[in-house]
Amino acid sequence: MTATTTTTTPNPDPSGAPGLSKPVGDPPLLEVRNLTVTYGGGADAVPAVRGVDLRVEAGQKLGIAGESGCGKSTLALALLRLLPATAKLTGEILLDGEDVLTMKWGRLRAVRWAGASIVFQGAMHSLNAVHRVGDQIAEPILLHSRATPAAARKRAGELLEQVGLPAARAQAYPHELSGGQRQRVMIAMALACDPRLIVADEPTTALDVMIQAQILRLIEQLVSDQNVGLIMISHDLAVLADTCDRLSVMYAGRVVEEGPVRQVYTDARHPYGRALSAAFPRIGDLSSRHAPRGLPGDPPDPAALPGGCTFHPRCPVALDSCGTQDQELRDAGAERRAACVLVDADGAPTDGARPDADGTRADGARPGETRSTS
């Protein structure tokens, strides 16, 4: 037998985890290329996800942020083809180099839970009301391994204890648990088959602050100990900044900014990213506590998206050209990209691109107003 060696090189991809080395030629754990999701067809087609690219390495934690309706949950469900039959998916979703969109049904069933799992938003609607939670946790173990029913039940109890519930709660029905307990059951189910990738859609919803912190630390420990990849979706940028390595900000079905999480959280390049960050009061900042900054208006209807940059009707720094010219992601600094015309070649916003605390920028424009570039 001939021994083989594997050489490694630093990962040059700016979307990969910083500081990671990987075997030459090895694919990332997950790579999403130009993914689009459209509901309906013809004149009634509604684009929910529009040309999204993502990359997650083993052991990396990617956060996805954005307002309700921006396509985050649709993206999460698309990764494992869990969307209804009315959804049309195009692009590529490469899990360990294998395209999920072209998998046959049997292969797809084998990949779900064992290769990648999802923590659903809304645990009460995701759990079966007439089955005990222990049986529901044990079900994927029985389907994806050769465990006996007794071994599967024992493993279900261990998983419940791992997420902070007594093993005896395996005998409970979903309606007998609190909202936070049901959410922890969902996390235990996601861990049942030791997947390589976990997609967590609002995993700390309905949890109190103490339990939320425990769950976040648990997820971090899992990623660290088992080299698991994590995609975490949340409205709470502070949670993502505390948990993840990188952050992608979505608006109207697209990623409008991405980069190292701390840099995006504290110094966003896209005006939407800055607005999301400014909406959260910061400890010790009395101005943000007494006068939190909101973003006027609502996200656009996916069925009637505005022309040009879809954010321009709400943007405090929009130019005349923003209403007619769509913006693609462009370099916005080291390992960063943003879809904004006001980001220059060095990644910094151009003069007048940063609004004051009340939303007015240097040239006097208010949110929703535009100024000519001439």
C-alpha positions as CSV (number, residue, x, y, z in Angstrom):
1,M,0.0,0.0,0.0
2,T,1.4,3.4,-1.0
3,A,1.1,6.1,1.6
4,T,-0.3,9.4,0.4
5,T,0.0,12.9,1.9
6,T,-2.3,15.8,1.7
7,T,-0.9,19.4,1.5
8,T,-2.8,22.3,2.8
9,T,-2.8,25.9,1.8
10,P,-4.5,28.9,3.5
11,N,-7.9,29.4,2.1
12,P,-7.7,32.3,-0.3
13,D,-11.5,32.7,-0.7
14,P,-12.6,35.9,1.0
15,S,-16.0,34.2,1.9
16,G,-14.2,31.4,3.7
17,A,-13.5,31.3,7.4
18,P,-10.4,33.4,8.2
19,G,-7.4,31.5,9.4
20,L,-8.7,28.1,8.2
21,S,-6.5,25.8,6.1
22,K,-8.0,23.1,4.0
23,P,-6.8,20.3,1.8
24,V,-6.1,21.3,-1.7
25,G,-9.0,20.4,-3.9
26,D,-11.4,19.7,-1.1
27,P,-14.8,21.3,-1.6
28,P,-16.3,23.5,1.1
29,L,-18.9,21.9,3.4
30,L,-21.6,24.0,1.7
31,E,-21.4,26.2,-1.4
32,V,-24.5,27.9,-2.8
33,R,-24.1,29.3,-6.3
34,N,-26.6,31.8,-7.8
35,L,-29.6,30.3,-6.0
36,T,-33.0,31.6,-7.0
37,V,-36.3,30.6,-5.5
38,T,-39.5,31.6,-7.3
39,Y,-43.1,30.9,-6.2
40,G,-45.7,30.5,-8.9
41,G,-45.1,31.0,-12.6
42,G,-45.7,33.3,-15.5
43,A,-47.1,36.7,-14.7
44,D,-47.8,35.6,-11.1
45,A,-44.2,34.5,-10.4
46,V,-42.9,35.9,-7.1
47,P,-39.1,35.9,-6.6
48,A,-38.3,35.1,-2.9
49,V,-34.6,34.5,-3.2
50,R,-32.6,36.2,-6.0
51,G,-29.1,35.0,-7.0
52,V,-27.7,34.2,-3.5
53,D,-24.1,32.9,-3.2
54,L,-22.9,31.5,0.1
55,R,-20.0,29.4,1.3
56,V,-19.6,27.6,4.7
57,E,-16.5,25.6,5.7
58,A,-16.5,22.9,8.3
59,G,-16.3,24.5,11.7
60,Q,-17.4,27.9,10.4
61,K,-20.5,29.8,11.7
62,L,-22.3,32.0,9.2
63,G,-25.0,34.4,10.3
64,I,-27.8,35.6,8.0
65,A,-29.7,38.7,9.1
66,G,-32.5,40.8,7.7
67,E,-36.1,41.9,8.3
68,S,-39.1,39.6,8.1
69,G,-39.9,39.0,4.4
70,C,-36.3,39.3,3.1
71,G,-36.0,35.6,2.1
72,K,-34.0,34.2,5.1
73,S,-36.4,31.3,5.9
74,T,-37.0,30.5,2.3
75,L,-33.3,30.2,1.8
76,A,-32.9,27.9,4.8
77,L,-35.7,25.6,3.6
78,A,-34.3,25.6,0.1
79,L,-30.9,24.2,1.3
80,L,-32.6,20.8,2.0
81,R,-35.4,21.1,-0.6
82,L,-38.1,21.5,2.0
83,L,-40.1,24.1,0.0
84,P,-43.6,23.3,-1.4
85,A,-43.9,22.0,-4.9
86,T,-45.0,25.4,-6.2
87,A,-41.4,26.7,-5.6
88,K,-39.0,26.7,-8.5
89,L,-35.3,26.5,-7.6
90,T,-32.4,27.2,-9.9
91,G,-28.7,27.4,-9.3
92,E,-26.5,25.0,-7.3
93,I,-26.5,23.9,-3.6
94,L,-23.3,21.9,-3.2
95,L,-23.2,19.9,0.1
96,D,-19.7,18.3,0.3
97,G,-19.5,18.8,-3.4
98,E,-22.8,17.1,-4.2
99,D,-25.7,19.2,-5.7
100,V,-28.8,18.9,-3.5
101,L,-31.0,20.2,-6.3
102,T,-30.1,17.2,-8.5
103,M,-30.2,14.5,-5.8
104,K,-32.7,11.7,-6.3
105,W,-35.4,11.3,-3.6
106,G,-33.7,8.4,-1.8
107,R,-30.3,10.2,-1.7
108,L,-32.0,13.4,-0.5
109,R,-33.7,11.5,2.4
110,A,-30.4,10.0,3.4
111,V,-28.8,13.5,3.5
112,R,-31.5,15.1,5.6
113,W,-30.7,14.9,9.3
114,A,-27.6,12.8,8.8
115,G,-25.7,15.2,6.4
116,A,-27.5,18.4,7.3
117,S,-30.3,19.2,9.6
118,I,-32.5,22.2,10.4
119,V,-33.9,23.8,13.5
120,F,-37.2,25.1,12.4
121,Q,-38.8,28.4,13.5
122,G,-42.0,27.8,15.4
123,A,-41.5,24.6,17.4
124,M,-45.2,24.0,18.2
125,H,-46.0,23.8,14.5
126,S,-43.0,21.6,13.7
127,L,-43.5,18.9,16.4
128,N,-46.2,16.3,16.0
129,A,-48.9,17.0,18.6
130,V,-49.9,13.3,19.1
131,H,-46.4,11.8,19.6
132,R,-44.2,12.0,22.6
133,V,-41.1,14.2,22.0
134,G,-38.7,11.4,22.9
135,D,-40.2,9.3,20.1
136,Q,-39.8,12.2,17.6
137,I,-36.2,12.6,18.5
138,A,-35.6,8.9,18.2
139,E,-37.2,8.6,14.8
140,P,-34.3,10.0,12.7
141,I,-31.9,7.9,14.8
142,L,-33.8,4.7,13.9
143,L,-34.1,5.7,10.2
144,H,-30.4,6.7,9.7
145,S,-28.6,4.2,11.9
146,R,-28.8,0.6,13.0
147,A,-29.7,1.5,16.6
148,T,-32.2,-0.6,18.4
149,P,-35.4,1.1,19.7
150,A,-33.9,1.0,23.3
151,A,-30.6,2.6,22.1
152,A,-32.5,5.3,20.2
153,R,-34.6,6.1,23.3
154,K,-31.5,6.3,25.4
155,R,-29.8,8.6,22.9
156,A,-33.0,10.8,22.9
157,G,-32.7,11.2,26.6
158,E,-29.0,12.1,26.3
159,L,-29.8,14.7,23.7
160,L,-32.5,16.3,25.9
161,E,-30.0,16.6,28.8
162,Q,-27.5,18.1,26.3
163,V,-29.9,20.9,25.6
164,G,-30.8,21.5,29.2
165,L,-33.9,19.3,29.7
166,P,-34.3,16.3,32.0
167,A,-34.3,13.0,30.1
168,A,-37.7,12.2,31.7
169,R,-39.2,14.9,29.5
170,A,-38.9,12.5,26.6
171,Q,-42.3,11.1,27.8
172,A,-44.0,14.5,27.4
173,Y,-46.2,15.6,24.5
174,P,-45.5,18.9,22.9
175,H,-48.4,20.7,24.5
176,E,-47.0,19.8,28.0
177,L,-43.9,21.8,27.4
178,S,-43.3,25.5,27.5
179,G,-42.3,27.4,24.3
180,G,-38.7,27.4,25.3
181,Q,-38.7,23.7,26.1
182,R,-40.2,22.9,22.8
183,Q,-37.5,24.9,21.0
184,R,-34.9,23.0,22.9
185,V,-36.5,19.7,21.7
186,M,-36.2,21.0,18.2
187,I,-32.5,21.6,18.7
188,A,-32.1,18.1,20.2
189,M,-33.7,16.6,17.1
190,A,-31.3,18.6,14.9
191,L,-28.4,17.0,16.7
192,A,-29.8,13.5,16.7
193,C,-27.8,12.1,13.7
194,D,-24.6,14.1,14.2
195,P,-24.9,16.1,11.0
196,R,-22.0,18.0,9.5
197,L,-24.2,21.1,8.8
198,I,-26.9,22.6,11.0
199,V,-29.2,25.3,9.7
200,A,-30.8,27.1,12.7
201,D,-33.7,29.3,11.8
202,E,-34.3,31.6,14.8
203,P,-33.1,28.9,17.2
204,T,-33.5,31.1,20.3
205,T,-37.0,32.3,19.6
206,A,-39.2,32.2,22.7
207,L,-36.3,31.5,25.1
208,D,-35.6,33.7,28.1
209,V,-32.3,35.5,28.2
210,M,-30.5,32.9,30.4
211,I,-31.7,29.9,28.4
212,Q,-30.9,31.8,25.2
213,A,-27.3,32.2,26.4
214,Q,-27.1,28.5,27.3
215,I,-28.3,27.5,23.9
216,L,-25.9,29.8,22.1
217,R,-23.0,28.4,24.1
218,L,-24.2,24.9,23.4
219,I,-24.3,25.6,19.6
220,E,-20.8,27.2,19.8
221,Q,-19.4,24.1,21.7
222,L,-21.0,21.8,19.2
223,V,-19.4,23.6,16.2
224,S,-16.0,23.7,18.0
225,D,-16.0,20.1,19.3
226,Q,-17.4,18.3,16.2
227,N,-16.2,20.6,13.4
228,V,-19.8,21.2,12.4
229,G,-20.8,24.0,10.0
230,L,-23.5,26.3,11.2
231,I,-25.9,28.7,9.4
232,M,-27.8,30.8,12.0
233,I,-30.7,33.0,10.9
234,S,-31.8,35.8,13.2
235,H,-33.3,39.2,13.4
236,D,-31.0,39.9,16.3
237,L,-27.6,41.2,15.1
238,A,-26.2,41.2,18.6
239,V,-26.8,37.4,18.9
240,L,-25.2,36.8,15.5
241,A,-22.3,39.1,16.3
242,D,-21.7,37.1,19.6
243,T,-22.0,33.7,18.0
244,C,-20.9,33.7,14.3
245,D,-17.7,34.2,12.4
246,R,-19.2,35.8,9.3
247,L,-22.4,37.7,8.5
248,S,-24.5,38.0,5.4
249,V,-27.2,40.7,5.4
250,M,-30.2,40.0,3.1
251,Y,-32.7,42.4,1.7
252,A,-35.5,41.7,-0.8
253,G,-34.2,38.2,-1.5
254,R,-30.5,39.2,-2.0
255,V,-27.4,39.3,0.0
256,V,-26.5,43.0,0.1
257,E,-23.5,42.8,2.4
258,E,-21.2,40.1,3.7
259,G,-18.0,40.0,5.8
260,P,-16.5,39.2,9.2
261,V,-19.3,39.5,11.6
262,R,-17.8,42.1,14.0
263,Q,-16.8,44.4,11.1
264,V,-20.3,44.2,9.5
265,Y,-22.0,44.7,12.9
266,T,-19.9,47.7,14.0
267,D,-19.0,49.3,10.7
268,A,-21.4,48.2,7.9
269,R,-20.7,49.4,4.4
270,H,-24.2,49.0,3.0
271,P,-26.8,51.6,4.4
272,Y,-29.2,48.8,5.1
273,G,-26.6,47.0,7.3
274,R,-25.9,50.3,9.1
275,A,-29.7,50.7,9.7
276,L,-30.1,47.2,11.1
277,S,-27.1,47.7,13.5
278,A,-28.3,51.2,14.6
279,A,-31.7,49.8,15.5
280,F,-30.3,47.9,18.4
281,P,-29.4,50.0,21.5
282,R,-25.9,49.5,22.8
283,I,-24.9,49.1,26.4
284,G,-23.3,52.3,27.7
285,D,-24.6,54.4,24.7
286,L,-27.3,56.6,26.3
287,S,-28.2,58.2,22.9
288,S,-29.1,54.9,21.4
289,R,-31.0,53.9,24.6
290,H,-33.2,57.1,24.7
291,A,-33.5,57.6,20.9
292,P,-33.2,54.3,19.1
293,R,-32.9,54.7,15.4
294,G,-35.4,53.0,13.2
295,L,-35.7,52.6,9.4
296,P,-38.7,54.3,7.8
297,G,-41.0,52.3,5.5
298,D,-41.4,48.5,5.0
299,P,-39.5,45.9,3.0
300,P,-40.8,45.8,-0.6
301,D,-43.4,43.3,-1.8
302,P,-41.5,40.5,-3.6
303,A,-44.2,40.5,-6.2
304,A,-43.7,44.2,-7.0
305,L,-40.0,45.0,-6.4
306,P,-39.0,48.6,-7.2
307,G,-36.6,49.2,-10.1
308,G,-32.9,49.7,-9.7
309,C,-31.6,49.1,-6.2
310,T,-34.5,47.6,-4.3
311,F,-33.4,49.5,-1.1
312,H,-33.4,52.9,-2.7
313,P,-37.0,54.0,-1.6
314,R,-35.9,53.7,2.0
315,C,-32.2,54.6,1.7
316,P,-31.0,57.8,3.4
317,V,-28.1,58.1,1.0
318,A,-29.7,57.2,-2.3
319,L,-28.5,58.8,-5.6
320,D,-30.6,59.5,-8.7
321,S,-28.9,56.5,-10.4
322,C,-30.0,54.1,-7.6
323,G,-33.6,54.2,-8.9
324,T,-32.5,52.8,-12.3
325,Q,-29.3,50.9,-11.8
326,D,-29.3,47.6,-9.8
327,Q,-26.2,47.1,-7.7
328,E,-24.2,43.8,-7.5
329,L,-21.9,42.9,-4.6
330,R,-18.5,44.6,-4.9
331,D,-15.3,44.6,-2.9
332,A,-15.8,46.6,0.3
333,G,-12.5,46.0,2.1
334,A,-10.6,42.9,3.2
335,E,-12.9,39.8,3.0
336,R,-15.9,42.1,2.6
337,R,-18.4,42.9,-0.1
338,A,-21.4,45.2,-0.3
339,A,-24.0,46.0,-3.0
340,C,-23.9,49.8,-2.9
341,V,-22.8,52.4,-5.5
342,L,-21.3,54.5,-2.7
343,V,-18.7,51.9,-1.7
344,D,-15.4,52.9,-3.4
345,A,-12.5,50.7,-4.5
346,D,-11.0,50.7,-1.0
347,G,-14.3,49.5,0.6
348,A,-15.0,52.8,2.4
349,P,-18.2,54.8,1.9
350,T,-17.7,57.9,-0.3
351,D,-18.1,61.4,1.0
352,G,-21.6,62.1,2.3
353,A,-22.6,58.4,2.3
354,R,-22.9,58.2,6.1
355,P,-26.0,59.7,7.5
356,D,-26.2,61.6,10.7
357,A,-28.1,60.3,13.8
358,D,-31.4,61.6,12.5
359,G,-30.8,60.1,9.0
360,T,-29.7,63.2,7.2
361,R,-26.4,62.9,5.3
362,A,-23.8,65.4,4.6
363,D,-25.5,66.8,1.4
364,G,-28.8,67.3,3.3
365,A,-30.7,64.4,1.9
366,R,-33.3,62.7,4.2
367,P,-34.4,59.1,4.1
368,G,-36.3,58.4,0.9
369,E,-34.8,61.5,-0.9
370,T,-32.2,61.3,-3.6
371,R,-29.5,63.6,-4.7
372,S,-28.1,63.9,-8.2
373,T,-24.5,62.7,-8.9
374,S,-23.9,65.6,-11.3
